[in-house]
């Protein structure tokens, strides 16, 4: 009908471009090409079906060709713009979904402190919905926001009426909808959008962390108090209890001297047994005191490093080595530096145990070391009777002995002290002992950082 109402020299099909433009409101960008194809078909039909008498054929044909080109040009522009719009909407939706599902509170404000965006986590933190918070001042949520350290009354930048929120990560006080205050960790970064200056904040409620920190401090105070009580007990045990033990020991000797003519052998044996028990009790008190102090000594011996072979020479001087026993020190000790204490005490204890518990009266003890990168692996092995696997954990417990103290003298604390020293240093200790095939104590000892760097 438009072809009938207009001169044939006019490209009547151009009206179909309006239809192509209407595809902007379609959901799919490809609809623009569909409308362009329909318009092209109608334009061609208008050219073929209506008479062209008295009109230059080439003008009409040219106009129709231009119409088709215009239709597809419009379709291309609409398709491209629609695709860009859909892509932007998709990215905005993805960003909104990420923001809403973030475990951190995300908030955006302008230079006046007005909230522009506010995610779902912020709703949980502050109790306000996004509708209640957006458009309001940030001081609704964080009363102290925008205040600088130099001006506690106002955070406004002089002469601008703008607020300064910079300062990186810091701890602030938030205010919940119900009015209670709680600690927040706030991290702020400045964002430039064109000429606009915005601030993006990441919020995290640290109430639980603060409670855990307070609980940890309380626990540390309790631990310090417990250590002081342990020190006091150890002091009392090693000093105040030692005096009556000496009195008992001396009284037994005086009694034996005064009644020397009237005592029989059984009475003398009982008095000797009494003095033996007094000596055992004194040793027990010494070991108990040593155990309480294990891992907490700070004297110069614990800071002093010395060559491993020299350390082992001093260990051998502390060990009572009976005839018939051979102690072999591995060559690896000659090339390493080791702390004087507590390793000297540890090795002396392990080697002495190997000799003391050997039931043959003669044997071999091998002390070796392996370099395992960031730590050393020490081994003290003997050819004695060994330890049954069921007792491998028991030997490290306090007051535990595998034989009667009348058979093998000891307090039962020595290996407990060794284990405490090793674990305080960050190492481990274990026992390997196949039945009847000797016993090997293996312990790991971390290298000091400077030695690790040299090794690297």
C-alpha positions in Angstrom: 0.0 0.0 0.0 2.9 2.3 0.7 4.2 1.6 -2.8 0.9 2.7 -4.2 0.7 5.9 -2.2 4.3 7.1 -2.9 6.0 7.8 -6.2 7.9 4.8 -7.4 11.1 6.8 -7.5 11.0 6.9 -3.7 12.6 3.9 -1.8 9.3 3.0 -0.2 10.8 0.0 1.7 12.6 2.3 4.1 9.6 2.2 6.3 10.6 -1.3 7.3 13.6 0.1 9.2 11.2 1.2 11.9 10.3 -2.5 12.3 13.9 -3.4 12.6 14.5 -0.8 15.3 11.6 -2.2 17.2 13.7 -5.4 17.7 15.5 -3.4 20.4 12.8 -4.5 22.8 13.1 -8.2 21.9 15.0 -10.5 24.2 17.2 -12.0 21.5 19.5 -9.8 19.4 19.1 -12.2 16.4 15.5 -10.9 16.0 16.9 -7.8 14.3 18.1 -10.0 11.4 14.8 -11.8 11.3 12.9 -8.4 10.9 15.5 -7.3 8.3 14.9 -10.4 6.3 11.1 -9.9 6.4 11.6 -6.3 5.3 13.9 -7.3 2.5 11.3 -9.8 1.2 8.5 -7.2 1.3 10.7 -4.6 -0.4 11.5 -7.1 -3.2 7.8 -8.0 -3.5 6.9 -4.3 -3.8 9.4 -4.0 -6.6 8.1 -7.1 -8.5 4.3 -6.8 -8.0 3.6 -3.1 -8.6 3.8 -1.5 -12.2 6.6 0.9 -13.0 5.2 2.5 -16.1 6.7 5.9 -16.9 9.5 5.6 -14.3 13.2 5.1 -14.8 13.8 1.4 -14.1 17.3 2.0 -12.8 16.1 4.5 -10.2 13.5 2.2 -8.8 16.0 -0.8 -8.7 18.7 1.3 -7.1 16.3 2.6 -4.5 15.2 -1.0 -3.6 18.8 -2.1 -3.4 19.6 0.8 -1.1 16.5 -0.1 1.0 17.7 -3.7 1.5 21.2 -2.4 2.4 19.8 0.0 4.9 17.6 -2.7 6.5 20.6 -5.0 7.1 22.8 -2.1 8.3 20.1 -1.1 10.8 19.8 -4.8 11.8 23.6 -5.1 12.3 23.7 -2.0 14.5 20.7 -3.1 16.5 22.1 -6.7 16.9 25.5 -5.3 18.1 24.0 -2.8 20.6 21.6 -5.4 21.9 24.4 -8.0 22.3 26.5 -5.4 24.2 23.6 -4.5 26.4 22.9 -8.2 27.2 26.6 -8.8 27.9 26.7 -5.8 30.3 23.5 -6.9 32.0 24.9 -10.5 32.4 28.2 -9.1 33.9 26.3 -6.8 36.2 24.1 -9.8 37.3 27.2 -11.9 37.8 28.9 -9.1 39.8 25.8 -8.6 41.9 25.6 -12.4 42.5 29.3 -12.5 43.6 28.8 -9.4 45.8 25.7 -10.8 47.4 27.2 -14.2 48.0 30.5 -13.0 49.3 31.4 -14.1 52.9 32.7 -10.6 53.5 30.6 -7.5 53.8 31.0 -5.4 50.7 29.9 -1.7 50.7 30.4 1.2 48.4 30.1 4.9 49.5 30.7 8.3 47.9 32.8 11.1 49.2 29.8 12.4 51.2 29.6 9.1 53.1 26.3 8.0 51.4 25.9 4.3 51.0 25.6 3.3 47.3 25.7 -0.5 47.5 25.3 -2.9 50.3 25.5 -6.7 50.0 23.7 -9.5 51.7 26.5 -10.2 54.2 26.2 -6.6 55.4 22.5 -7.2 56.1 23.6 -10.1 58.4 26.3 -8.1 60.0 24.3 -4.9 60.7 20.7 -6.1 60.7 19.6 -3.4 58.2 18.2 -4.5 54.9 19.7 -3.0 51.7 16.6 -0.8 51.3 17.1 0.6 54.8 20.8 1.3 54.4 21.3 2.5 50.8 21.0 6.2 50.6 21.9 6.7 54.3 25.1 7.9 55.8 27.8 5.3 56.5 27.8 6.6 60.1 24.5 4.8 60.6 26.6 1.6 60.5 30.0 2.9 61.6 29.6 5.9 63.8 33.3 6.7 63.7 33.7 6.4 59.9 35.5 9.2 58.1 37.1 10.6 61.2 40.9 11.1 61.0 43.3 10.5 63.8 44.0 14.2 64.0 40.4 15.3 64.2 38.1 13.2 66.3 35.1 15.5 66.0 34.8 15.5 62.2 36.1 13.6 59.3 35.2 16.3 56.7 38.0 17.5 54.5 38.3 21.2 55.2 36.7 23.4 52.6 35.1 20.6 50.6 32.4 19.1 52.8 33.8 15.7 51.8 34.7 12.8 54.1 38.0 10.9 54.0 37.7 7.2 54.3 41.3 6.2 53.4 43.6 4.4 55.7 43.8 0.8 54.6 42.9 -2.1 56.9 42.0 -1.2 60.4 39.7 -2.1 63.3 36.6 0.0 63.9 33.4 -0.2 66.0 30.2 -1.1 64.1 26.7 -0.5 65.4 24.0 -3.1 64.9 20.4 -2.2 64.2 19.4 -3.2 67.7 22.0 -0.6 69.0 24.8 -2.8 70.3 28.4 -2.1 69.3 30.7 -4.8 67.9 34.3 -4.9 66.5 34.8 -4.8 62.7 37.8 -5.2 60.5 37.5 -2.6 57.7 39.6 -2.4 54.6 38.9 0.6 52.3 40.2 1.3 48.8 39.5 4.3 46.6 37.8 3.8 43.2 37.7 6.3 40.3 34.7 6.0 38.0 35.2 8.7 35.4 35.4 11.9 37.4 33.6 10.4 40.4 35.6 9.4 43.5 34.1 6.4 45.3 35.2 4.2 48.2 34.9 0.4 48.3 35.0 -1.2 51.7 35.4 -4.8 52.8 33.9 -5.5 56.2 34.4 -8.5 58.5 32.8 -9.0 61.9 35.6 -10.0 64.2 33.5 -10.5 67.4 34.3 -14.2 67.5 38.0 -13.6 66.9 38.0 -11.0 69.7 36.3 -13.5 72.1 38.8 -16.2 71.0 41.7 -13.8 71.6 40.3 -12.9 75.1 39.9 -16.6 75.8 43.5 -17.2 74.6 44.8 -14.4 76.8 42.9 -15.8 79.8 44.3 -19.3 79.0 47.9 -17.9 78.8 47.4 -16.2 82.1 46.1 -19.4 83.6 49.1 -21.3 82.1 51.5 -18.7 83.5 49.9 -19.1 86.9 50.0 -22.8 86.6 53.7 -22.6 85.7 54.4 -20.4 88.7 52.5 -22.9 90.9 54.6 -25.7 89.4 57.8 -23.7 90.0 56.7 -23.1 93.6 55.9 -26.7 94.1 59.2 -27.8 92.6 61.0 -25.3 94.9 59.2 -26.6 98.0 59.8 -30.2 96.9 63.5 -29.7 96.2 64.2 -27.5 99.3 61.7 -27.8 102.1 61.2 -31.6 101.7 64.9 -32.2 101.4 65.6 -31.0 104.9 63.5 -33.6 106.7 65.0 -36.3 104.4 68.5 -35.3 105.5 67.4 -35.5 109.2 66.0 -39.0 108.6 69.2 -40.1 106.9 71.5 -38.6 109.6 69.3 -40.0 112.4 69.6 -43.5 111.0 73.4 -43.2 110.9 73.5 -41.8 114.5 71.2 -44.6 115.6 73.4 -47.2 114.0 76.5 -45.7 115.7 74.9 -45.4 119.1 73.5 -48.9 119.0 76.4 -50.5 117.2 77.0 -53.1 119.9 73.4 -54.2 120.2 72.2 -54.2 116.6 72.0 -57.4 114.7 72.5 -57.9 111.0 68.8 -57.6 110.2 68.6 -54.2 112.0 71.7 -52.9 110.2 70.2 -54.0 106.9 67.0 -52.2 107.7 68.8 -49.0 108.5 70.8 -49.2 105.3 67.5 -49.8 103.4 66.1 -46.7 105.1 69.0 -44.6 103.9 68.7 -46.1 100.4 65.1 -45.0 100.3 66.1 -41.5 101.5 68.6 -41.2 98.7 66.0 -42.4 96.2 63.6 -39.8 97.4 66.2 -37.1 97.1 66.9 -38.2 93.5 63.2 -38.2 92.8 62.9 -34.6 94.1 65.9 -33.6 91.9 64.4 -35.1 88.8 61.0 -33.7 89.6 62.5 -30.2 89.8 64.4 -30.8 86.6 61.2 -31.9 84.8 59.4 -28.7 85.9 62.1 -26.6 84.4 62.6 -28.5 81.2 62.0 -26.4 78.1 62.0 -23.1 80.1 65.6 -22.5 80.8 67.3 -19.5 79.3 70.9 -19.5 80.7 73.9 -19.2 78.5 74.3 -22.9 78.0 71.0 -23.0 76.1 72.3 -20.3 73.7 75.8 -21.8 73.2 76.5 -23.8 70.1 79.5 -26.1 69.8 80.9 -28.7 67.4 79.0 -32.0 67.7 82.1 -34.1 68.3 83.1 -31.8 71.2 79.6 -32.1 72.7 79.7 -35.9 72.6 83.1 -35.8 74.3 81.6 -33.9 77.2 78.6 -36.3 77.2 81.0 -39.3 77.7 82.6 -37.4 80.6 79.2 -37.3 82.3 78.5 -41.0 81.7 79.7 -43.7 84.1 81.1 -46.2 81.6 81.9 -49.6 83.2 84.5 -51.9 81.9 83.1 -54.1 79.1 81.0 -51.4 77.5 81.9 -49.7 74.3 80.3 -46.3 73.2 80.7 -45.5 69.5 80.1 -41.9 68.3 79.2 -41.6 64.6 81.5 -39.5 62.3 78.6 -37.2 61.4 79.0 -35.3 64.7 82.3 -33.8 63.5 80.7 -31.6 60.8 77.7 -30.1 62.7 77.1 -27.4 65.3 74.7 -28.4 68.2 73.3 -26.5 71.2 75.2 -27.3 74.4 72.0 -27.7 76.4 69.7 -29.6 76.5 71.2 -32.0 74.0 74.1 -32.8 76.4 71.6 -33.8 79.1 69.5 -35.8 76.6 72.4 -37.8 75.2 73.8 -38.4 78.7 70.4 -39.7 79.9 69.9 -42.0 76.9 73.4 -43.5 76.9 73.3 -44.0 80.7 70.0 -45.8 80.3 71.4 -48.1 77.7 74.2 -49.1 80.0 72.1 -49.3 83.2 69.5 -51.6 81.6 71.9 -54.0 79.9 71.5 -57.3 81.7 74.8 -58.8 80.5 77.2 -56.3 82.2 78.8 -55.6 78.8 77.7 -54.3 75.5 77.9 -51.7 72.7 76.1 -48.4 72.5 76.1 -46.6 69.1 75.2 -42.9 68.8 74.7 -41.6 65.2 73.3 -38.6 63.4 71.7 -38.1 60.0 71.2 -34.8 58.2 67.5 -34.7 57.1 67.4 -31.2 55.5 65.7 -28.9 58.0 66.4 -31.2 61.0 68.8 -33.8 62.4 67.9 -37.4 63.2 69.8 -38.7 66.2 69.9 -42.4 67.2 71.1 -44.0 70.4 71.1 -47.8 69.9 72.2 -50.6 72.2 72.5 -54.4 72.1 70.6 -55.0 75.4 67.5 -57.0 76.1 65.2 -54.4 74.3 61.7 -53.3 75.3 58.5 -55.1 74.4 56.3 -53.1 72.0 53.5 -52.9 74.5 55.8 -50.7 76.7 57.1 -48.4 74.0 54.7 -45.6 75.0 54.9 -46.3 78.7 58.6 -45.7 79.1 58.1 -42.0 78.4 55.5 -41.5 81.2 56.5 -40.1 84.6 57.4 -42.5 87.4 57.2 -45.5 85.0 59.9 -48.2 85.2 60.0 -51.6 83.5 61.9 -53.1 86.4 61.7 -52.8 90.1 63.7 -49.9 91.6 65.4 -52.5 93.8 66.7 -54.1 90.6 67.5 -50.9 88.6 67.9 -47.7 90.6 66.0 -44.7 89.1 63.2 -42.3 89.6 61.3 -43.1 86.4 61.3 -39.5 85.2 64.5 -39.5 83.1 62.8 -40.3 79.7 59.9 -38.0 80.6 62.5 -35.1 80.9 64.1 -36.2 77.6 60.7 -36.2 75.8 59.7 -32.8 77.2 63.0 -31.2 76.1 62.7 -32.7 72.6 59.1 -31.6 72.1 59.7 -28.1 73.5 62.4 -27.8 70.8 59.9 -28.9 68.1 61.3 -32.4 67.6 60.0 -35.9 68.2 61.3 -39.0 70.0 60.4 -42.7 69.5 61.7 -46.1 70.4 62.4 -49.0 68.0 63.0 -52.3 69.7 62.3 -55.7 68.2 61.9 -58.3 71.1 65.4 -59.5 72.2 67.2 -57.4 69.6 68.4 -54.4 71.5 66.8 -51.0 71.7 67.1 -47.8 69.6 65.9 -44.4 70.6 65.4 -42.1 67.5 64.8 -38.4 68.0 64.5 -35.5 65.5 66.0 -32.1 66.4 65.2 -29.0 64.2 68.2 -27.0 62.8 68.4 -23.4 63.8 67.3 -21.1 60.9 70.8 -19.9 60.1 72.0 -23.5 59.7 69.1 -24.2 57.4 70.0 -21.3 55.2 73.6 -22.4 55.0 72.5 -25.9 54.1 70.1 -24.5 51.4 
